[in-house]
Amino acid sequence: MKCVICKEPILTDPCGWDGGHNPWPVREKGRCCGECNDMIVIPRRLIKAGFEIDGTLIKEIQEHNHESL
């Protein structure tokens, strides 16, 4: 299975789960890898929920999202 964000293979996590993560709100369908979940999806969810994140991190997220789309 490939990540719908970065298009790389989804690797098995340390617990043995190989099903990836829910990519919402970055993508509506499919699954994403752990790295995209941690670096793109979770911060995007926090921003949508009203949390403020360090400006440097937001810039990196936006640059990565632009490259991935």
Residue pairs with C-beta under 8 A, 6 or more apart in sequence:
1 9
1 10
1 18
1 19
1 20
1 31
2 8
2 9
2 10
3 9
3 10
3 20
3 23
3 30
3 31
3 32
3 33
3 36
4 23
4 27
4 29
4 30
4 31
4 32
5 23
5 26
5 27
5 32
5 33
5 36
5 40
5 41
5 68
6 32
6 33
6 35
6 36
6 68
8 33
9 33
10 18
10 19
10 20
10 31
10 32
10 33
10 34
11 18
11 33
11 34
12 18
13 34
19 31
20 31
20 32
20 33
20 34
20 37
21 31
21 32
21 33
21 34
21 36
21 37
21 41
22 31
22 32
22 41
23 29
23 30
23 31
23 32
23 36
23 37
23 41
24 41
24 45
25 41
25 44
25 45
25 48
26 32
26 36
26 40
26 41
26 44
26 65
32 40
32 41
36 68
39 60
39 61
39 64
40 61
40 64
40 65
40 68
43 53
43 57
43 58
43 61
44 61
44 65
46 53
47 53
47 58
53 61
